[in-house]
Amino acid sequence: MFNTLNFLYNQVRKNNDTAARAIVLLSEIMTYAMGQDEHSGTRPLEGEIQQANNLIELWRLKQREPTYINLIAEDGVEEISFIPLVLVTLVENMLKHGDLSKADHPATIRISLKDGIFRIETDNLAAPRPSHAGFHSGLENIRQRLAYKFHKMATLDYGATKANHFFVLIALRLPIN
C-alpha cells in the first residue's frame, strides 16, 4: 500500500504540488494509525497532535473556501501518554459535521493540563444540515475506549448548545507521581 502511495506521489509531484502534498499527508496519517502502541496501549500525544494537524492541512488542501479551525496544545501535553486516534477522530468529526467557514466562529480544539486534569476540548459551529448525521458512534467508541483504559478516571461529555455549537470535553485525572 505504501509503495503504491510512493508511486502516486512520484507521478504527480512534477505536475501537481497540492496533490503530492496530499499524498504525503495521507501517508503520514496512515503510518501513524497503523503504528504500534506502547505495551500500555498508549502513545505520547505528540504524534497524535501532528497527525491531527496533518488531517487539518489535508482538509484545507481539498477545500475551495477558507477553513477556520485552531488546534491549541498547551505546553507540556505532548509527552502525556494517551490512547491513540482519539484526537484524530475528534478532528474528523469536526471536519465532517461542523461549519468551519465562518472566521468569526472558528472551530477550536484545546489540549491542556491543569491541576492534574488532562483535558481535550472541542467546540465548533454545527453545520446547517449535518452531512450523514451519524449516531455518535465515533464518540461512543471513544467513551468505551476511555472506560476500558482509564475506568472512572476519565469522562467524556458532548452535545449541542443553544448557540448551535457542538462541543466535546474529555477529562482525565492523571495519577500523582
DOFI-504113 format. One record per residue (C-alpha): residue number from 0; residue in one letter; chain; x, y, z. Coordinates in Angstrom, 2 decimals. Example, Ala and Ser with C-alpha at 12.3 -4.5 7.8 and 13.67 -1.06 7.14 Angstrom:
2
@num = 0 residu = A chaine = A x = 12.30 y = -4.50 z = 7.80
@num = 1 residu = S chaine = A x = 13.67 y = -1.06 z = 7.14
***
This chain:
177
@num = 0 residu = M chaine = A x = 0.00 y = 0.00 z = 0.00
@num = 1 residu = F chaine = A x = 2.77 y = 2.46 z = 0.90
@num = 2 residu = N chaine = A x = 4.68 y = 1.51 z = -2.25
@num = 3 residu = T chaine = A x = 1.57 y = 2.46 z = -4.22
@num = 4 residu = L chaine = A x = 1.34 y = 5.80 z = -2.42
@num = 5 residu = N chaine = A x = 5.02 y = 6.41 z = -3.15
@num = 6 residu = F chaine = A x = 4.41 y = 5.59 z = -6.82
@num = 7 residu = L chaine = A x = 1.46 y = 8.01 z = -6.94
@num = 8 residu = Y chaine = A x = 3.48 y = 10.69 z = -5.21
@num = 9 residu = N chaine = A x = 6.31 y = 10.37 z = -7.74
@num = 10 residu = Q chaine = A x = 3.84 y = 10.50 z = -10.62
@num = 11 residu = V chaine = A x = 2.01 y = 13.65 z = -9.51
@num = 12 residu = R chaine = A x = 4.72 y = 15.71 z = -7.79
@num = 13 residu = K chaine = A x = 6.05 y = 17.08 z = -11.08
@num = 14 residu = N chaine = A x = 2.68 y = 18.42 z = -12.17
@num = 15 residu = N chaine = A x = 0.59 y = 19.00 z = -9.07
@num = 16 residu = D chaine = A x = 2.20 y = 20.13 z = -5.82
@num = 17 residu = T chaine = A x = -1.13 y = 20.11 z = -3.98
@num = 18 residu = A chaine = A x = -1.90 y = 16.50 z = -4.87
@num = 19 residu = A chaine = A x = 1.66 y = 15.46 z = -4.00
@num = 20 residu = R chaine = A x = 1.39 y = 17.14 z = -0.59
@num = 21 residu = A chaine = A x = -1.98 y = 15.43 z = -0.01
@num = 22 residu = I chaine = A x = -0.40 y = 12.03 z = -0.70
@num = 23 residu = V chaine = A x = 2.42 y = 12.74 z = 1.77
@num = 24 residu = L chaine = A x = -0.06 y = 13.82 z = 4.47
@num = 25 residu = L chaine = A x = -2.28 y = 10.80 z = 3.90
@num = 26 residu = S chaine = A x = 0.73 y = 8.50 z = 4.05
@num = 27 residu = E chaine = A x = 1.85 y = 10.02 z = 7.37
@num = 28 residu = I chaine = A x = -1.64 y = 9.68 z = 8.86
@num = 29 residu = M chaine = A x = -1.88 y = 6.05 z = 7.72
@num = 30 residu = T chaine = A x = 1.59 y = 5.25 z = 9.09
@num = 31 residu = Y chaine = A x = 0.60 y = 6.67 z = 12.47
@num = 32 residu = A chaine = A x = -2.75 y = 4.86 z = 12.50
@num = 33 residu = M chaine = A x = -1.11 y = 1.53 z = 11.75
@num = 34 residu = G chaine = A x = 1.73 y = 2.09 z = 14.21
@num = 35 residu = Q chaine = A x = 2.34 y = 0.03 z = 17.30
@num = 36 residu = D chaine = A x = 1.15 y = 1.24 z = 20.67
@num = 37 residu = E chaine = A x = 3.41 y = 1.00 z = 23.65
@num = 38 residu = H chaine = A x = 2.78 y = -2.08 z = 25.78
@num = 39 residu = S chaine = A x = 0.36 y = 0.04 z = 27.81
@num = 40 residu = G chaine = A x = -1.88 y = 0.73 z = 24.79
@num = 41 residu = T chaine = A x = -0.96 y = 4.41 z = 24.80
@num = 42 residu = R chaine = A x = 1.37 y = 6.69 z = 22.89
@num = 43 residu = P chaine = A x = 2.84 y = 10.11 z = 23.62
@num = 44 residu = L chaine = A x = 0.34 y = 12.73 z = 22.47
@num = 45 residu = E chaine = A x = 2.96 y = 14.50 z = 20.37
@num = 46 residu = G chaine = A x = 2.42 y = 12.13 z = 17.42
@num = 47 residu = E chaine = A x = -1.36 y = 12.39 z = 17.65
@num = 48 residu = I chaine = A x = -1.17 y = 16.20 z = 17.63
@num = 49 residu = Q chaine = A x = 0.98 y = 16.05 z = 14.50
@num = 50 residu = Q chaine = A x = -1.49 y = 13.74 z = 12.76
@num = 51 residu = A chaine = A x = -4.43 y = 15.96 z = 13.74
@num = 52 residu = N chaine = A x = -2.58 y = 18.90 z = 12.18
@num = 53 residu = N chaine = A x = -1.88 y = 16.77 z = 9.09
@num = 54 residu = L chaine = A x = -5.59 y = 15.94 z = 8.81
@num = 55 residu = I chaine = A x = -6.50 y = 19.64 z = 9.07
@num = 56 residu = E chaine = A x = -3.93 y = 20.51 z = 6.39
@num = 57 residu = L chaine = A x = -5.23 y = 17.72 z = 4.15
@num = 58 residu = W chaine = A x = -8.79 y = 19.05 z = 4.58
@num = 59 residu = R chaine = A x = -7.66 y = 22.57 z = 3.70
@num = 60 residu = L chaine = A x = -5.93 y = 21.33 z = 0.55
@num = 61 residu = K chaine = A x = -9.19 y = 19.93 z = -0.81
@num = 62 residu = Q chaine = A x = -11.44 y = 22.84 z = 0.17
@num = 63 residu = R chaine = A x = -12.10 y = 25.74 z = -2.16
@num = 64 residu = E chaine = A x = -13.03 y = 28.08 z = 0.68
@num = 65 residu = P chaine = A x = -11.07 y = 29.00 z = 3.80
@num = 66 residu = T chaine = A x = -11.39 y = 26.64 z = 6.76
@num = 67 residu = Y chaine = A x = -11.28 y = 28.18 z = 10.22
@num = 68 residu = I chaine = A x = -10.05 y = 25.68 z = 12.77
@num = 69 residu = N chaine = A x = -7.45 y = 26.09 z = 15.50
@num = 70 residu = L chaine = A x = -5.64 y = 23.34 z = 17.36
@num = 71 residu = I chaine = A x = -4.11 y = 24.66 z = 20.58
@num = 72 residu = A chaine = A x = -1.83 y = 22.32 z = 22.51
@num = 73 residu = E chaine = A x = -0.63 y = 23.92 z = 25.72
@num = 74 residu = D chaine = A x = 2.96 y = 23.39 z = 26.82
@num = 75 residu = G chaine = A x = 3.66 y = 20.03 z = 28.41
@num = 76 residu = V chaine = A x = 0.84 y = 17.99 z = 26.90
@num = 77 residu = E chaine = A x = 2.96 y = 16.45 z = 24.12
@num = 78 residu = E chaine = A x = 4.58 y = 13.96 z = 26.49
@num = 79 residu = I chaine = A x = 1.33 y = 12.72 z = 28.04
@num = 80 residu = S chaine = A x = 0.64 y = 9.10 z = 27.08
@num = 81 residu = F chaine = A x = -2.90 y = 8.68 z = 25.80
@num = 82 residu = I chaine = A x = -4.88 y = 6.17 z = 23.77
@num = 83 residu = P chaine = A x = -4.25 y = 6.72 z = 20.06
@num = 84 residu = L chaine = A x = -6.60 y = 8.10 z = 17.42
@num = 85 residu = V chaine = A x = -8.92 y = 9.89 z = 19.86
@num = 86 residu = L chaine = A x = -7.77 y = 13.35 z = 18.81
@num = 87 residu = V chaine = A x = -7.77 y = 12.38 z = 15.13
@num = 88 residu = T chaine = A x = -11.35 y = 11.07 z = 15.48
@num = 89 residu = L chaine = A x = -12.47 y = 14.31 z = 17.12
@num = 90 residu = V chaine = A x = -10.90 y = 16.37 z = 14.32
@num = 91 residu = E chaine = A x = -12.54 y = 14.14 z = 11.69
@num = 92 residu = N chaine = A x = -15.92 y = 14.70 z = 13.34
@num = 93 residu = M chaine = A x = -15.41 y = 18.46 z = 13.34
@num = 94 residu = L chaine = A x = -14.41 y = 18.47 z = 9.68
@num = 95 residu = K chaine = A x = -17.32 y = 16.25 z = 8.68
@num = 96 residu = H chaine = A x = -20.13 y = 17.73 z = 10.79
@num = 97 residu = G chaine = A x = -19.01 y = 21.28 z = 11.55
@num = 98 residu = D chaine = A x = -19.42 y = 24.59 z = 9.76
@num = 99 residu = L chaine = A x = -15.81 y = 25.74 z = 9.55
@num = 100 residu = S chaine = A x = -16.42 y = 28.51 z = 7.03
@num = 101 residu = K chaine = A x = -17.04 y = 31.38 z = 9.46
@num = 102 residu = A chaine = A x = -14.00 y = 33.41 z = 10.51
@num = 103 residu = D chaine = A x = -15.96 y = 34.82 z = 13.45
@num = 104 residu = H chaine = A x = -16.82 y = 31.28 z = 14.67
@num = 105 residu = P chaine = A x = -13.63 y = 29.25 z = 14.23
@num = 106 residu = A chaine = A x = -13.63 y = 25.66 z = 15.40
@num = 107 residu = T chaine = A x = -11.29 y = 25.08 z = 18.31
@num = 108 residu = I chaine = A x = -9.50 y = 22.05 z = 19.72
@num = 109 residu = R chaine = A x = -7.76 y = 22.80 z = 23.01
@num = 110 residu = I chaine = A x = -5.50 y = 20.33 z = 24.78
@num = 111 residu = S chaine = A x = -4.48 y = 21.30 z = 28.29
@num = 112 residu = L chaine = A x = -3.17 y = 20.05 z = 31.61
@num = 113 residu = K chaine = A x = -4.00 y = 21.91 z = 34.80
@num = 114 residu = D chaine = A x = -4.06 y = 20.75 z = 38.41
@num = 115 residu = G chaine = A x = -3.58 y = 17.11 z = 37.38
@num = 116 residu = I chaine = A x = -6.52 y = 17.15 z = 34.95
@num = 117 residu = F chaine = A x = -5.72 y = 16.47 z = 31.29
@num = 118 residu = R chaine = A x = -8.41 y = 17.89 z = 29.00
@num = 119 residu = I chaine = A x = -9.28 y = 17.76 z = 25.33
@num = 120 residu = E chaine = A x = -12.00 y = 20.25 z = 24.45
@num = 121 residu = T chaine = A x = -13.55 y = 20.88 z = 21.06
@num = 122 residu = D chaine = A x = -16.06 y = 23.50 z = 20.01
@num = 123 residu = N chaine = A x = -17.43 y = 24.16 z = 16.56
@num = 124 residu = L chaine = A x = -20.40 y = 25.72 z = 14.86
@num = 125 residu = A chaine = A x = -22.70 y = 22.92 z = 13.76
@num = 126 residu = A chaine = A x = -23.28 y = 22.58 z = 10.03
@num = 127 residu = P chaine = A x = -26.76 y = 23.71 z = 8.93
@num = 128 residu = R chaine = A x = -27.54 y = 20.24 z = 7.63
@num = 129 residu = P chaine = A x = -25.20 y = 17.65 z = 9.04
@num = 130 residu = S chaine = A x = -23.59 y = 15.51 z = 6.40
@num = 131 residu = H chaine = A x = -24.54 y = 11.92 z = 7.09
@num = 132 residu = A chaine = A x = -25.83 y = 12.80 z = 10.55
@num = 133 residu = G chaine = A x = -24.42 y = 9.87 z = 12.42
@num = 134 residu = F chaine = A x = -25.34 y = 8.19 z = 15.61
@num = 135 residu = H chaine = A x = -22.33 y = 9.49 z = 17.54
@num = 136 residu = S chaine = A x = -20.70 y = 6.10 z = 17.02
@num = 137 residu = G chaine = A x = -17.21 y = 7.62 z = 16.92
@num = 138 residu = L chaine = A x = -17.85 y = 9.42 z = 20.20
@num = 139 residu = E chaine = A x = -19.33 y = 6.33 z = 21.81
@num = 140 residu = N chaine = A x = -16.31 y = 4.34 z = 20.66
@num = 141 residu = I chaine = A x = -14.09 y = 6.93 z = 22.35
@num = 142 residu = R chaine = A x = -16.22 y = 6.65 z = 25.52
@num = 143 residu = Q chaine = A x = -15.78 y = 2.86 z = 25.56
@num = 144 residu = R chaine = A x = -12.03 y = 3.09 z = 24.98
@num = 145 residu = L chaine = A x = -11.66 y = 5.67 z = 27.76
@num = 146 residu = A chaine = A x = -13.65 y = 3.50 z = 30.17
@num = 147 residu = Y chaine = A x = -11.66 y = 0.39 z = 29.27
@num = 148 residu = K chaine = A x = -8.26 y = 2.07 z = 29.68
@num = 149 residu = F chaine = A x = -8.86 y = 4.63 z = 32.42
@num = 150 residu = H chaine = A x = -12.03 y = 3.39 z = 34.14
@num = 151 residu = K chaine = A x = -13.60 y = 6.18 z = 36.22
@num = 152 residu = M chaine = A x = -10.54 y = 8.42 z = 35.93
@num = 153 residu = A chaine = A x = -11.79 y = 9.67 z = 32.53
@num = 154 residu = T chaine = A x = -15.03 y = 11.31 z = 31.45
@num = 155 residu = L chaine = A x = -16.49 y = 12.23 z = 28.08
@num = 156 residu = D chaine = A x = -19.22 y = 14.79 z = 27.65
@num = 157 residu = Y chaine = A x = -20.59 y = 16.10 z = 24.37
@num = 158 residu = G chaine = A x = -23.63 y = 17.82 z = 22.94
@num = 159 residu = A chaine = A x = -25.15 y = 20.81 z = 21.23
@num = 160 residu = T chaine = A x = -25.50 y = 24.26 z = 22.74
@num = 161 residu = K chaine = A x = -28.32 y = 26.76 z = 22.26
@num = 162 residu = A chaine = A x = -25.95 y = 28.82 z = 20.11
@num = 163 residu = N chaine = A x = -25.80 y = 25.99 z = 17.51
@num = 164 residu = H chaine = A x = -22.34 y = 24.86 z = 18.57
@num = 165 residu = F chaine = A x = -21.25 y = 21.30 z = 19.20
@num = 166 residu = F chaine = A x = -18.79 y = 20.59 z = 21.99
@num = 167 residu = V chaine = A x = -16.79 y = 17.65 z = 23.27
@num = 168 residu = L chaine = A x = -14.97 y = 17.53 z = 26.59
@num = 169 residu = I chaine = A x = -12.66 y = 14.70 z = 27.61
@num = 170 residu = A chaine = A x = -11.22 y = 14.98 z = 31.10
@num = 171 residu = L chaine = A x = -8.70 y = 12.58 z = 32.61
@num = 172 residu = R chaine = A x = -7.37 y = 12.77 z = 36.15
@num = 173 residu = L chaine = A x = -3.71 y = 11.87 z = 35.91
@num = 174 residu = P chaine = A x = -2.02 y = 9.92 z = 38.68
@num = 175 residu = I chaine = A x = 0.15 y = 11.97 z = 41.00
@num = 176 residu = N chaine = A x = 3.76 y = 10.83 z = 40.87
***
